[in-house]
């Protein structure tokens, strides 16, 4: 008998569009007749009865425990509250930036069952850390299985550019404090996914005051060059700044405001100051011509709609995804306006768009083949 319930353990309910996209993806790939229960670490920390219930249901074969998705393997607070002695599967997770902490959790990895890791290098590392013979495979992030509906994409594709751009502006007005004037619309649209965690964890663990000052100076240079790049393309692109994280300790819109405050073209900066759920973001993607992202799922959302994207994030998960999918990247440390423009020219090319479309097709196909097996959970 296949399980009746899937307990899915992750950072849900924190207004992070990437994490919330996993809700949609799991409903898409897991058996339709099953019940899905999404659980946060704080729920297990405060509810021993729930942890016991999960352990009993899994032991009885009535449920499966899934860890994922996200960069959560080895995260101390998350991993510490995993139900003890409970077999689990990992789906669409990776080790994250704090890979030095993973060794603490090797004993719990003994409970890992067949798992699908979204980073090729992390899948190989986990196989080395576990002594038991089991299936730990690389599989693209399951959010690749989502996307705008074909009907919506077809409707947008049938619009002339002027109508398409006006309609996008109208759709965005409810999310933005200010938007550009309709009579100032440019020919093309760019989706921009900034992050207030645009640095990698390893780079901010400063050992002394001098390192901290150098880090701050480097950040200022990066943001200045990024702002100069956006100003340079503002005569050609309508710039829409999304905020995929909108929680107490992470508000991505803050970075967009920092750039706009210093920009002579700030009236062209359409900054989304409200949280948008991932389904809405996916439905908006067909209106865009290109995308630029510091965020991991800010790379995947455009790809699901066939929109070419540039990576400007230096987190480990972004670098892994860019390498696996062949995404053009400019790191924060290398960012200059001329380099950005050179990269953008490549992103705008037909060859690059074709290559990414094929990478996205293969990713979606791999996910479908993996989870369409009717005997997978027996």
C-alpha positions in Angstrom: 0.0 0.0 0.0 1.4 3.5 -0.9 1.4 6.0 2.0 -1.7 8.0 2.7 0.2 11.0 4.1 3.3 12.9 3.2 4.8 15.0 6.0 7.0 17.6 4.2 9.5 19.4 6.4 10.8 22.8 5.3 10.7 26.6 5.8 7.1 27.1 4.9 4.9 30.0 5.8 7.5 32.7 5.9 6.6 34.7 2.8 9.5 33.3 0.8 8.2 32.7 -2.7 10.9 30.1 -3.4 9.9 28.0 -0.4 6.2 28.4 -1.1 6.8 27.3 -4.7 7.7 23.9 -3.3 4.1 23.6 -2.0 2.9 23.9 -5.5 5.5 21.5 -6.9 5.0 18.8 -4.3 1.2 18.9 -5.0 2.1 18.5 -8.7 4.5 15.5 -8.3 3.2 13.5 -5.4 0.3 11.1 -5.7 -3.0 13.0 -6.1 -4.9 10.8 -3.6 -2.5 11.5 -0.8 -2.6 14.1 2.0 0.2 16.6 2.2 1.1 18.2 5.5 3.8 21.0 5.4 5.7 21.5 8.6 8.0 24.2 9.9 11.0 23.5 12.3 9.3 25.6 15.0 6.2 23.3 14.9 8.4 20.3 15.7 10.4 22.2 18.3 7.2 23.1 20.2 5.1 20.0 19.6 6.6 16.7 20.8 3.3 14.9 20.1 3.5 15.9 16.4 7.1 14.5 16.2 5.9 11.3 17.9 2.9 11.0 15.5 5.2 11.4 12.4 7.5 8.7 13.8 4.6 6.3 14.4 2.8 7.0 11.1 6.1 6.4 9.1 6.8 3.2 11.1 3.3 1.9 10.4 3.7 2.6 6.7 0.9 5.1 6.6 3.1 8.1 5.9 6.5 9.2 4.4 8.6 12.0 5.8 10.1 14.3 3.1 12.9 16.8 4.0 12.8 19.6 1.4 13.2 21.6 -0.4 15.8 24.3 0.0 19.4 24.8 1.1 18.7 23.0 4.4 20.9 19.9 4.8 23.1 20.6 7.8 21.3 23.8 8.9 21.6 23.6 12.7 18.1 24.7 13.8 16.4 22.8 11.0 18.2 19.5 11.3 18.2 19.5 15.1 14.4 19.1 15.1 14.1 16.3 12.6 12.1 13.5 14.3 14.5 11.0 15.8 14.9 7.5 14.4 12.5 8.3 11.6 13.3 7.3 8.0 13.1 10.2 5.6 13.6 11.1 2.0 15.2 14.3 0.7 13.7 16.1 -2.3 15.1 19.2 -3.9 17.4 20.1 -1.0 21.1 20.8 -1.0 23.7 21.2 1.7 23.8 25.0 1.5 26.6 27.4 2.3 27.3 26.1 5.8 28.7 22.8 4.5 31.2 22.7 7.4 28.3 21.8 9.7 27.1 18.7 7.9 29.5 16.4 9.8 27.5 17.1 12.9 24.5 15.3 11.4 26.1 12.2 9.9 24.3 9.9 12.4 20.9 11.2 11.3 21.9 10.5 7.7 21.6 6.8 8.5 17.8 7.3 8.3 18.0 8.8 4.8 16.1 6.7 2.2 15.9 7.2 -1.5 16.6 10.9 -2.1 16.9 13.4 -4.9 19.4 16.2 -4.4 19.2 19.4 -6.5 23.0 19.8 -6.6 25.2 17.3 -8.4 28.2 18.0 -6.2 26.1 17.7 -3.0 24.6 14.4 -4.1 28.1 13.0 -4.6 29.2 14.4 -1.1 26.2 12.9 0.6 26.9 9.5 -1.0 30.4 9.6 0.5 29.0 10.6 4.0 26.6 7.7 4.2 28.0 4.2 4.5 24.8 2.3 3.7 23.9 1.4 0.1 21.1 3.6 -0.9 19.9 5.7 -3.8 21.0 9.3 -3.5 20.6 11.0 -6.9 20.9 14.4 -8.5 17.6 15.7 -9.8 16.8 19.3 -10.9 14.9 21.4 -8.4 11.2 20.3 -8.6 10.1 23.9 -9.2 11.2 23.3 -12.8 8.1 21.2 -13.1 5.9 24.3 -12.7 5.2 27.2 -15.0 2.6 29.5 -16.5 -0.3 27.7 -18.1 0.1 27.2 -21.9 -3.2 29.1 -22.4 -1.9 32.2 -20.5 1.4 32.1 -22.4 -0.4 31.9 -25.7 -2.6 34.8 -24.9 0.4 37.0 -23.9 2.3 35.9 -27.0 -0.6 37.0 -29.2 -0.4 40.6 -28.0 1.5 43.3 -29.8 4.4 44.7 -27.7 2.8 48.0 -26.8 -0.4 46.2 -25.5 1.6 43.6 -23.7 3.7 46.2 -21.9 0.7 48.3 -20.9 -1.0 45.2 -19.5 2.0 44.2 -17.5 2.2 47.7 -16.0 -1.4 47.5 -15.1 -0.9 44.1 -13.4 2.1 45.4 -11.5 0.5 48.6 -10.2 -1.2 46.8 -7.3 2.1 45.5 -6.0 4.3 48.6 -6.5 4.2 51.8 -4.5 5.1 53.7 -7.6 5.3 52.7 -11.3 6.5 54.5 -14.3 4.2 56.6 -16.4 2.5 54.6 -19.2 3.7 57.1 -21.8 7.3 56.3 -20.7 7.1 52.6 -21.3 10.1 51.1 -23.1 10.1 48.3 -25.7 11.2 45.4 -23.5 10.5 44.1 -20.0 13.1 42.8 -17.5 12.3 40.9 -14.3 14.9 41.6 -11.6 15.2 39.4 -8.5 17.4 41.0 -5.9 18.3 39.7 -2.5 19.2 41.3 0.7 21.4 38.2 1.3 23.4 38.7 -1.9 26.6 37.7 -0.2 27.6 34.1 0.6 27.6 33.1 4.3 31.3 32.4 4.1 32.1 35.9 3.1 30.3 37.6 6.0 31.9 35.6 8.9 34.4 38.3 9.4 37.2 37.5 11.9 38.0 41.1 12.7 36.9 44.7 12.2 39.1 45.2 9.1 37.5 42.3 7.3 34.1 43.7 8.1 35.0 47.1 6.7 36.4 45.5 3.6 33.2 43.4 3.1 31.1 46.6 3.4 33.3 48.4 0.9 33.0 45.5 -1.5 29.2 45.5 -1.1 29.0 49.2 -1.9 31.1 48.8 -5.0 28.9 45.9 -6.2 25.7 47.8 -5.7 27.1 50.9 -7.4 28.1 48.9 -10.5 24.8 47.1 -10.5 22.9 50.4 -10.3 25.0 51.8 -13.2 24.1 48.8 -15.2 20.4 49.1 -14.7 20.6 52.9 -15.4 22.4 52.0 -18.7 19.6 49.7 -19.9 16.7 51.9 -18.6 16.2 53.5 -22.1 15.5 50.1 -23.5 13.9 48.0 -20.7 11.0 48.5 -18.3 12.6 47.4 -15.0 10.5 45.4 -12.5 12.2 44.6 -9.2 10.6 41.6 -7.5 10.9 40.7 -3.8 10.8 37.0 -3.3 11.4 37.3 0.4 9.2 39.5 2.5 9.7 38.4 6.1 11.0 40.0 9.3 14.7 39.3 8.7 14.7 39.3 4.9 13.0 42.0 2.7 14.5 41.9 -0.8 12.8 45.1 -1.8 15.3 46.9 0.4 18.1 46.4 -2.1 15.9 47.8 -4.9 15.2 50.9 -2.8 19.0 51.3 -2.2 19.7 51.3 -5.9 16.8 53.6 -6.8 17.8 56.1 -4.1 21.2 56.6 -5.8 19.9 56.5 -9.4 19.3 59.3 -11.8 16.8 57.0 -13.5 14.8 56.1 -10.4 11.4 56.9 -12.0 12.1 53.9 -14.3 12.5 51.6 -11.2 9.3 49.7 -10.7 9.9 48.2 -7.2 7.4 45.6 -6.0 6.9 46.5 -2.4 4.5 43.7 -1.6 4.8 39.9 -1.4 3.5 38.0 -4.4 2.8 34.3 -4.2 4.7 32.0 -6.6 1.7 31.1 -8.7 1.2 34.8 -9.5 4.9 35.3 -10.3 4.8 32.3 -12.6 1.7 33.7 -14.4 3.6 37.0 -14.9 6.7 35.6 -16.5 5.5 35.4 -20.1 5.3 39.2 -20.2 9.1 39.5 -19.8 11.9 39.4 -22.4 14.8 38.7 -20.0 15.5 38.3 -16.3 18.4 39.0 -13.9 18.6 37.3 -10.5 20.6 37.1 -7.3 18.0 34.6 -6.1 18.0 30.8 -6.7 14.3 30.6 -7.6 14.5 34.0 -9.4 16.5 32.0 -11.9 14.0 29.1 -12.2 10.8 31.1 -12.4 11.8 32.8 -15.7 13.1 29.5 -17.1 9.7 27.8 -16.6 8.3 30.3 -19.1 11.2 30.2 -21.5 12.6 33.5 -20.5 16.4 33.8 -20.7 18.0 34.8 -17.4 21.4 36.0 -16.1 22.7 35.0 -12.7 24.3 37.7 -10.6 24.3 35.8 -7.3 27.3 34.1 -5.8 25.7 31.7 -3.3 26.7 28.1 -3.7 23.2 27.0 -4.8 23.2 29.7 -7.5 26.6 28.7 -8.8 25.6 25.0 -8.9 22.4 25.8 -10.8 24.2 28.1 -13.2 26.7 25.3 -14.0 24.1 22.6 -14.3 21.8 24.6 -16.6 24.4 26.6 -18.5 23.2 30.0 -17.2 25.3 33.1 -17.9 26.8 34.5 -14.7 28.4 37.7 -13.5 29.6 37.4 -9.9 29.2 40.4 -7.5 33.0 40.5 -7.1 33.5 40.9 -10.9 30.5 43.1 -11.5 31.1 46.2 -13.7 28.8 47.9 -16.1 30.7 46.9 -19.2 30.8 43.3 -18.1 27.1 43.3 -17.3 26.3 44.7 -20.8 28.5 42.0 -22.5 26.7 39.3 -20.5 23.3 40.8 -21.3 24.1 40.8 -25.0 24.7 37.0 -24.7 21.5 36.6 -22.7 19.5 38.3 -25.5 20.9 36.0 -28.2 18.7 33.4 -29.9 21.4 30.8 -29.3 21.4 31.3 -25.6 17.6 31.3 -25.4 17.5 28.0 -27.4 20.1 26.4 -25.1 18.2 27.4 -21.9 14.9 26.2 -23.3 16.4 22.8 -24.0 18.0 22.7 -20.5 14.6 23.5 -18.9 12.8 20.9 -21.1 15.3 18.2 -19.9 14.9 19.3 -16.3 11.1 19.1 -16.4 11.2 15.8 -18.2 13.6 14.3 -15.6 11.3 15.3 -12.8 8.2 13.9 -14.6 9.9 10.6 -15.3 11.1 10.2 -11.7 7.8 10.9 -10.0 5.4 9.4 -12.5 6.6 5.9 -11.5 3.4 4.4 -10.0 5.4 2.1 -7.7 7.7 4.7 -6.4 6.2 5.0 -2.9 5.1 1.3 -2.5 
